[in-house]
Amino acid sequence: MTIEIYRDAWGIPHLRASGIRELAHAQGRVTAHDRAWQLEVERHRAQGTSAAFLGAGALSWDVFARRARLDDTARRCFAALERRDPETAAWVRAYVDGVNEGLAAGARRAPEFARSGLTAGRWQPWTPLGVWLGTHILFAGFPAKLWREQAIRHLGPESVGLFATDGPGTAGSNGWLVTGERTATGHALIAGDPHRFIEDPGVYQQIRLSCPEFDVVGLAVPGVPGIAHFGHTGTAAWAITNAMADYQDLYRERLRRTGAGIEALGPDGTWHRATRHTETVETAGEPPLEIELIETERGPVIAGGPEGPEGPAADAVQPGGGGAEALALRYPPRVTEDLGFSALLPLLRSRTVADIDRALDAWTEPVNVVQAADTAGGTLHRVAGKVPVRADANRLRPVPAWEPGHDWHGTHETPYADPAAEDGIAVMANARGPATPLGVEFAPPHRAARIRALLDARRTWTADGMPAIHTDTHLGSAAALLDRLAALTDLAPAAAALRDRLLAWDRRMEADSTDATVYAAVRGAVVRHLAAHPVFAPLTTPPAYPDVLLPWLALAPRIGFALEHLLRAEDLYGIDRAAAVRAALEEVAAAPPTGPWSAAHRLAPWQALPADPHTGPDEPGLAGDHDCVLCTSAVPGLTDRAARGPAARYVWDLADRAGSRWVVPFGADGVPGAAHHRDQLPLWLSGELAPVITDWSLLTPEPTEESDD
């Protein structure tokens, strides 16, 4: 086989091979060279073995991964893939072979292996499926059902609507399609940015994959072959956002231990045998932990057990039913043994939007909204993924497994936007749209509305104009709090002056804006005052669920992200919101912050092995905020630091792929100190994009590899 590896000025790999398997092998090997530490962390997280070298902080995730049976599900899905689609299975195997070939050398480049004492291991054919599943298992936000259950119990059913907004842990994105009728070239532009937790190394890998069957540039997920989410084939391009669909369910299970094992009470009123076994989770510096893995007919038990969540079963026995309660997770790949990998090769081979549309029919999860366009003028705007048909109650909260009416009955039909674009424009930003029938909580409309308004401000667009949209900092959600401030009377002079200053503010969360800092301070104080009200007291201490689920149950972030709804609701459980806003304003007026927004709103990237704070990089200050198009998410009431934001930015030009551009927060190389580890950070901070190089003569070749295989 022949494999050619080239790099551009940013160290981005451009791969060319004689066939699809050779190309997959090259992608695996170059990813192992550039991202060995990241790959091994993700493999261990999928297996539930990361605490063995990362320590106690990773234990809760490992226990969840084991109990949710992520690795076993990946194995099952790969075995099914080999039966259903042997070509794709062989392609995945080739990628894994490339990873294994390059991993040892890649590990020698990465200092984290020595720091953690980890030795590079060996990938199995199903490992990429495990990485995909581990990366996306929380995307649908099933822990939010635990929050809703608590909120309904203590506040009533209207709380679902009050708090229904994207919040802790939710992954979102911006995306927009401008058709040829609105561009200078007469061909479409697709642009946007996925919003995720910012990680170092980054969650997306810029790459080019070329062989006789296709030549595609795009953003790959390290550890997974192909280009799943954002790609340009030369004649067609696609991009996605999180559809905010609900496709995972939680079941309250009644379990009992018998001499023969464990049984679960079914909806038919009888006890059914559950599978169970034990595993040992290793933790660096601590004794090993033995855990019991249980699976009912609904799915794996992720919390609780026959003895209940907090100890012996005596207090957990249910009247008339018997048994202790536990929580089981039902998610589509565990049921169907399909992770949607059969979509990946057809996406790479796509030449038209019709090809992309057909490829996406095989997509499973995460459920996405997709926009696509081709050089012939075709456009596409649809949902992709499998959402089970079941009772409405399943979507809102955990449901009782022992009651009938909560099983699954096939999947929903795929919604399409018709037309794909209105007046030459389509926007997707996690707000309600084509996916509305499939979800419960969606993002507020501010990002989508702002993008649409910016695009409508000009009749004709070029690729050069897109970064100004990526980096827009207008905060649409500020109006609710500012209206409350405007209604205050009889303020002390300092508070009145601060209020007037905020009312004159342009509502832009610019990096150098001190008014943005003051607004954020008042907003945070309002959140804290509301959270301290006695009506919310029962929600301040979450139930005894695994730590990995607790961010969805934290009160202050829930109030912070829903603040606009809470301030505008006709009534909020009798809370005097004017008094809370007044107290917050006076608190900040007594000692107002003086620095620019970027001094408080600093990047806080996740690292599996955090850098030494004395020698590691000083993370930069940012513009933007949660409801800005420049979505760098602070957590109001908790922190101004941003752990979430644009994990990449892209512009796909259908007139000329060489006119496309992209950027990631850090760089192509995952090795600290390497030339291309953080060389794109200045571009990302300033809103600039790097060019997509398509001319092979402008790239730097690495030594060519040939073999007889």
Buried (B, 14 or more C-beta within 10 A) or exposed (E): BEBBBBBBEBBBBBBBBBBBBBBBBBBBBBBBBBBBBBBBBBBBBBBBBBBBBBBEBBBBBBBBBBBBBBBBBBBBBBBBBBEBBEEBBBBBBBBBBBBBBBBEEBBEBBEBBEEBEBEBBEBBBBBBBBBBBBBBBBBBBBBBBBBBBBBBEBBEEEBBEBBBBBBBBBBBBBBBBBBBBBBBBEBBBBBBBBBBBBBBBBBBBBBBBBBEEBBBBBBBBBBBBBBBBBBBBBBBBBBBBBBBBBBBBBBBBBBBBEEEEBBBBBBEEEBEEBEBEEBEBBBBEEEEBEBBBBBBBBBBBBBBBBBBBEEEBEEBBBEEEEBBBBBBBBBBBBBBBBBBBBBBBBBBBBBBBBBBBBBBEBBBBBBBBBBBBBBBBBBBBBBBBBBBEBBEBBBBBBBBBBBEEBBBEEBBEBBEBEEBBEEBBBBBBBBBBBBBEBBBBBBBBBBBBBBBEBBEEEEEBBBEBBBEBBBBBBBBBBBBBBEBBEEBEEBEEBBBEBBEBBEEBEBBBBBEBBBBBBBBBBBBBBBBBBBBBEEBEEBEEBBEBBEBBBBBBBBBBBBBBBBBBBBBBEEBBEBEBBEBBBBBBBBBBEEBBEEBBBBBBBBBBEBBBEBEEEEEBEBBBBBBBBBBBBBBBBBBBBBBBBBBBBBBBBBBBBBEBBBBBBBBBBBBBBBBEBEBBBBBBEBBBEBBBBBBBBEEEEBEEBEEBEEEE
